[in-house]
Amino acid sequence: MSDPELVGSWRLMCSNVLYQAVESRCSSHISGRRHMTYRAERWLRGGVGQITYEDCCEALGLDPEVTREKIHDYLKAPPRKPAFKRDQHAASAKKYWSEKRQAQKAEAGATS
């Protein structure tokens, strides 16, 4: 491929395919998506599909083995804190109202 536009499109598509695989692999806790998790894991192991994991890594200039290790390390890591303050405020508000509802339920159950 010599046309810069074509090369850029190919790289963008490969990065999206790799991102989708990691995203699908992360969604293992959603019961309806277990088959997607399995397929993503199989694809990440390599050699599967019309656009393989190795093709994506080559297009992006990544070492497949190192990238695979980094992806698995990322999947083992605990979830991160929210990146933005508004997300932190939303999370704390959700926790507050959840605790308040539980306290009201417990209070209503104690009076019955």
SULJOHU-V370885 format. One record per pair of residues at least 24 apart in sequence whose C-alpha atoms are under 6 Angstrom apart, sorted by sequence separation. I is the first residue (numbers start at 1). J is the second residue. D is the distance in Angstrom with one decimal. If there is no record, write none. Layout:
# SULJOHU-V370885
I/J/D
I/J/D
This chain:
# SULJOHU-V370885
14/56/4.8
11/59/5.6
